[in-house]
């Protein structure tokens, strides 16, 4: 089975190897500041899903330079980078503050694109217009945390917005020709394989350009960890996850970019599934399963 990998897409688009540098712009989230909740999503770490992001006490330029130093042995002096605003909700601030941060990243000579992780309910009109403005400097990718289409699961994980909010956000982003990537978590408590594949299929048909398929990680100091220790749910095995990834890819459009097939949990705080710590084994297992998996999209 073939698919459009992120590495292939980046080489086709930019003509070279490109590395993502995770940044922390000093944001918070409406699920944490009391606007919608104070606890965050049930799975979210204390770093707002930015466990590998830069130091928010440094400028954006300083974080980019530090990120470059960390991967210098992989890319060399002529590397190209995506500035990834990762931690918390990266459109959740006044538009002038956002303009300052995004412009600083976009004007860095080694940055080829800006990727902004956010929530569909944090894209007011003025922010959408700003994203379109920055998109004229460098390509802008908007990453939306959807996770699931099922209302019962969305309520359980404290997502705090309805599916129609996602639909409207995608429509507005498409109007402005902004590349949109959607985060989906596989293995959420209470969801069946059919539930998860329904979410993947919905994303594939929603008109976005990319998807991140994220393995559910149980991390310390999250409410999800308390649920796991109570035995409320169990995590997927590697074999189950590999089969689910194959079935997911098989129902997605051939031109949809698969930005992620598993994700990393911080080893210092990861509780489960522990098999995910062996990334080499995980990726080898996934690639073997995908290679051998037939589908009806014209793939072998």
C-alpha positions as CSV (number, residue, x, y, z in Angstrom):
1,X,0.0,0.0,0.0
2,X,1.3,3.4,-0.9
3,X,0.6,6.7,0.8
4,X,1.9,10.3,0.7
5,X,4.4,10.6,3.5
6,X,5.5,13.9,5.0
7,X,9.1,13.4,4.0
8,X,8.0,12.8,0.4
9,X,5.7,15.8,0.4
10,X,8.4,18.1,1.8
11,X,11.0,17.0,-0.8
12,X,8.4,17.4,-3.6
13,X,7.4,20.8,-2.3
14,X,10.7,22.4,-1.1
15,X,13.2,20.3,-3.1
16,X,15.3,19.4,0.0
17,X,15.1,17.7,3.4
18,X,13.1,19.9,5.9
19,X,13.1,19.6,9.7
20,X,10.4,20.8,12.1
21,X,11.4,23.0,15.0
22,X,8.9,23.0,17.8
23,X,8.4,26.4,19.4
24,X,6.7,27.7,22.5
25,X,5.1,31.1,22.0
26,X,4.0,31.5,25.6
27,X,0.3,30.7,24.9
28,X,-2.3,29.1,27.1
29,X,-5.7,27.5,26.2
30,X,-9.4,28.2,26.8
31,X,-9.6,24.8,28.4
32,X,-7.0,25.9,31.0
33,X,-7.6,29.6,31.7
34,X,-11.2,29.2,32.8
35,X,-12.9,30.4,29.6
36,X,-14.2,26.9,29.0
37,X,-12.5,24.8,31.7
38,X,-9.5,24.9,33.9
39,X,-8.3,21.3,33.7
40,X,-7.3,21.0,30.1
41,X,-8.1,18.1,27.9
42,X,-8.0,14.8,29.8
43,X,-4.9,13.6,28.0
44,X,-3.0,16.9,27.8
45,X,0.3,17.2,29.7
46,X,1.3,20.1,31.8
47,X,3.2,21.5,28.8
48,X,0.1,21.7,26.7
49,X,1.2,18.9,24.3
50,X,4.5,20.8,23.8
51,X,6.8,18.5,25.7
52,X,9.5,18.8,23.0
53,X,9.0,22.5,22.3
54,X,11.5,25.3,22.9
55,X,11.9,27.5,25.9
56,X,9.1,30.1,26.1
57,X,11.5,32.5,27.9
58,X,13.5,32.8,24.7
59,X,12.5,34.8,21.6
60,X,11.2,32.9,18.5
61,X,14.4,33.5,16.7
62,X,16.5,32.2,19.6
63,X,14.3,29.1,19.7
64,X,14.7,28.5,16.0
65,X,18.5,28.9,16.3
66,X,18.6,26.4,19.2
67,X,16.5,24.0,17.2
68,X,18.9,24.3,14.3
69,X,21.9,23.5,16.5
70,X,20.2,20.4,17.8
71,X,19.8,18.9,14.3
72,X,22.9,20.4,12.7
73,X,24.5,16.9,12.3
74,X,21.4,15.8,10.3
75,X,20.9,18.7,8.0
76,X,24.2,20.6,8.0
77,X,24.6,24.3,7.4
78,X,22.1,24.5,4.6
79,X,19.2,23.0,6.4
80,X,15.6,24.2,5.9
81,X,13.0,24.3,8.6
82,X,9.4,24.6,9.5
83,X,8.7,26.8,12.5
84,X,6.1,24.8,14.5
85,X,4.1,26.7,17.1
86,X,3.3,23.6,19.1
87,X,2.6,24.2,22.8
88,X,-0.9,25.0,23.9
89,X,-3.3,26.9,21.6
90,X,-1.2,29.0,19.2
91,X,-3.9,31.4,17.9
92,X,-5.3,32.1,21.4
93,X,-4.0,35.7,21.8
94,X,-4.7,39.2,20.5
95,X,-4.0,39.5,16.8
96,X,-1.2,42.0,17.1
97,X,0.7,39.7,19.5
98,X,0.2,36.9,17.0
99,X,1.4,39.0,14.1
100,X,4.7,39.8,16.0
101,X,5.4,36.1,16.7
102,X,4.4,34.7,13.3
103,X,6.2,37.4,11.4
104,X,9.4,36.8,13.3
105,X,9.3,33.2,12.4
106,X,8.3,33.8,8.8
107,X,11.1,36.2,8.2
108,X,13.8,33.8,9.4
109,X,15.8,33.1,6.2
110,X,16.1,29.3,6.9
111,X,12.3,28.8,7.6
112,X,10.3,27.6,4.6
113,X,6.9,27.4,6.3
114,X,5.0,28.1,9.5
115,X,2.9,25.4,11.2
116,X,0.5,26.6,13.9
117,X,-1.3,24.1,16.2
118,X,-4.6,25.4,17.5
119,X,-8.2,24.6,18.2
120,X,-11.1,25.1,15.7
121,X,-12.9,27.3,18.2
122,X,-9.9,29.7,18.4
123,X,-10.0,31.1,14.9
124,X,-11.9,34.4,14.9
125,X,-12.1,36.4,11.7
126,X,-9.2,38.7,12.5
127,X,-7.0,35.8,13.2
128,X,-8.0,34.1,9.9
129,X,-7.1,37.2,8.0
130,X,-3.7,37.4,9.8
131,X,-3.0,33.8,8.8
132,X,-3.8,34.7,5.2
133,X,-1.5,37.7,5.5
134,X,1.4,35.6,6.8
135,X,0.7,33.0,4.1
136,X,1.8,35.6,1.6
137,X,5.2,35.7,3.2
138,X,5.7,32.0,3.8
139,X,3.3,29.0,3.5
140,X,1.1,28.7,6.6
141,X,-0.1,25.3,7.9
142,X,-2.9,25.3,10.4
143,X,-3.0,22.2,12.6
144,X,-6.4,21.5,14.2
145,X,-6.9,19.3,17.2
146,X,-10.1,17.3,16.5
147,X,-9.1,13.9,18.0
148,X,-12.6,12.4,17.4
149,X,-15.9,13.1,15.7
150,X,-18.0,11.3,18.4
151,X,-19.8,13.6,20.9
152,X,-19.6,11.1,23.8
153,X,-15.8,10.9,23.5
154,X,-15.4,14.6,22.9
155,X,-17.3,15.2,26.2
156,X,-15.2,12.6,28.0
157,X,-11.9,14.1,26.9
158,X,-13.2,17.7,27.7
159,X,-12.6,19.0,24.1
160,X,-15.3,21.7,24.8
161,X,-16.4,22.3,21.3
162,X,-18.9,20.6,18.9
163,X,-18.1,19.0,15.5
164,X,-19.8,21.8,13.6
165,X,-17.2,24.2,15.0
166,X,-14.6,22.1,13.2
167,X,-16.6,22.1,10.0
168,X,-16.8,25.9,10.0
169,X,-13.1,26.3,10.8
170,X,-12.1,24.0,7.8
171,X,-14.5,26.0,5.5
172,X,-12.9,29.3,6.5
173,X,-9.4,28.0,6.2
174,X,-10.1,26.6,2.7
175,X,-11.5,30.0,1.7
176,X,-8.1,31.5,2.4
177,X,-6.1,28.7,0.8
178,X,-4.5,27.7,4.0
179,X,-3.1,24.2,4.3
180,X,-5.0,22.4,7.1
181,X,-3.8,19.4,9.0
182,X,-6.0,17.5,11.5
183,X,-4.9,15.7,14.6
184,X,-6.8,12.4,15.4
185,X,-6.1,10.2,18.5
186,X,-6.4,6.5,18.0
187,X,-7.2,4.4,21.1
188,X,-9.4,6.9,23.1
189,X,-11.2,5.3,26.0
190,X,-14.6,3.7,25.0
191,X,-14.0,4.0,21.2
192,X,-14.3,0.9,19.0
193,X,-12.3,0.3,15.9
194,X,-15.4,1.4,13.9
195,X,-15.6,4.6,15.9
196,X,-12.0,5.5,15.2
197,X,-12.2,4.7,11.5
198,X,-15.3,6.8,11.2
199,X,-13.3,9.7,12.5
200,X,-10.5,9.1,10.0
201,X,-13.0,8.8,7.2
202,X,-14.7,12.0,8.2
203,X,-11.4,13.9,8.2
204,X,-10.4,12.4,4.8
205,X,-13.7,13.7,3.3
206,X,-13.6,17.1,5.0
207,X,-11.4,18.8,2.5
208,X,-8.2,19.1,4.5
209,X,-4.8,18.4,3.1
210,X,-3.1,16.4,5.9
211,X,-3.7,14.2,8.9
212,X,-1.8,13.3,12.0
213,X,-2.6,9.8,13.3
214,X,-1.7,9.9,17.0
215,X,-1.4,7.0,19.3
216,X,-3.0,7.6,22.7
217,X,-0.3,8.1,25.3
218,X,-1.0,8.0,29.0
219,X,1.2,10.5,30.7
220,X,1.8,11.3,34.4
221,X,-0.1,14.1,36.0
222,X,-3.0,13.9,33.6
223,X,-6.6,12.9,34.4
224,X,-6.2,10.2,31.8
225,X,-3.5,8.6,34.0
226,X,-6.0,8.4,36.9
227,X,-8.5,6.7,34.6
228,X,-5.9,4.3,33.4
229,X,-4.8,3.3,36.9
230,X,-8.5,2.7,37.9
231,X,-8.8,0.2,35.0
232,X,-11.3,2.3,33.1
233,X,-9.6,1.4,29.8
234,X,-6.7,-0.4,28.3
235,X,-4.3,0.7,25.6
236,X,-3.9,-0.7,22.2
237,X,-1.2,-3.3,21.6
238,X,1.4,-2.7,18.9
239,X,-0.2,-5.3,16.6
240,X,-3.7,-3.7,17.1
241,X,-2.3,-0.3,16.4
242,X,-0.5,-1.4,13.2
243,X,-3.6,-2.9,11.8
244,X,-5.6,0.2,12.7
245,X,-3.0,2.4,10.9
246,X,-3.3,0.3,7.8
247,X,-7.1,0.5,7.8
248,X,-6.9,4.2,8.3
249,X,-4.5,4.9,5.5
250,X,-6.6,2.6,3.2
251,X,-9.7,4.9,3.6
252,X,-7.9,8.2,3.2
253,X,-7.4,10.0,-0.2
254,X,-4.2,9.0,-2.0
255,X,-3.1,12.7,-2.1
256,X,-3.6,13.3,1.7
257,X,-0.3,13.8,3.4
258,X,0.2,11.5,6.4
259,X,2.1,13.8,8.8
260,X,2.3,11.3,11.6
261,X,1.5,7.7,12.2
262,X,2.2,7.4,15.9
263,X,3.8,10.3,17.8
264,X,6.1,10.3,20.8
265,X,5.3,10.4,24.5
266,X,7.9,11.9,26.9
267,X,9.7,8.9,28.2
268,X,10.1,10.6,31.6
269,X,6.3,10.8,32.1
270,X,5.0,8.0,29.9
271,X,2.9,5.4,31.7
272,X,1.4,3.5,28.8
273,X,1.7,2.0,26.3
274,X,5.3,1.2,27.1
275,X,5.9,-0.5,23.7
276,X,5.7,3.0,22.1
277,X,9.1,3.8,23.7
278,X,10.9,1.6,21.1
279,X,10.4,4.0,18.2
280,X,12.5,2.0,15.8
281,X,10.6,-1.2,16.4
282,X,7.3,0.7,16.2
283,X,8.1,2.3,12.8
284,X,9.5,-1.0,11.4
285,X,6.3,-2.8,12.4
286,X,4.1,-0.1,10.9
287,X,6.0,0.1,7.6
288,X,6.0,-3.7,7.3
289,X,2.3,-3.9,7.9
290,X,1.6,-1.0,5.5
291,X,3.8,-2.6,2.8
292,X,1.8,-5.9,3.0
293,X,-1.6,-4.4,3.4
294,X,-3.8,-4.4,0.2
295,X,-6.5,-1.8,-0.5
296,X,-8.9,-0.8,-3.3
297,X,-7.3,2.5,-4.2
298,X,-5.1,1.1,-7.0
299,X,-2.3,0.2,-4.5
300,X,-0.4,-3.1,-4.5
